[in-house]
Amino acid sequence: MADGKKGYEVLDLSLRGIVVTIVVLAGLLLAVLGGMRGFLGILSGSGPGGDDEARPFETPLPHLQVAPVQDLAALRASEDSLLAGYAWVDPDSGIVRIPIERAMENLLEKGLPVRPDGPLEGATP
């Protein structure tokens, strides 16, 4: 190194550029964190613009199903009562709900509606 040259490239890195980049990134990080804190404050109702009544994240525990076997039995019983009972669907129109067994018997007795033979109206061959 007798010719006055240093053993590394002096123009590649700038200490000033590195410091400015770190300061800008730190400022952006603080701005994002502050924005997130404000947004979460609004969502929880404690921040600016949030009302005290709307707190969607206030419930600390999830709502778990306490008795799944009994709940399933109750659901199936209610479904069975719908399938096996008579009830009005629309009294004004005279539409009733009949048990599924009776509906199947009616279908066997009367059959399904059949399309008339021949071409359909408006159909082109």
Residue pairs with C-beta under 8 A, 6 or more apart in sequence:
1 7
38 47
38 48
39 47
40 47
41 47
41 48
41 50
42 48
42 49
42 50
43 50
43 56
43 57
44 50
44 55
44 57
44 58
45 51
45 52
45 53
45 54
45 55
45 58
65 71
82 97
83 99
83 100
84 99
84 100
84 101
85 97
85 99
86 96
86 97
86 98
86 99
87 96
87 97
88 95
88 96
88 97
89 95
89 96
89 97
98 106
119 125
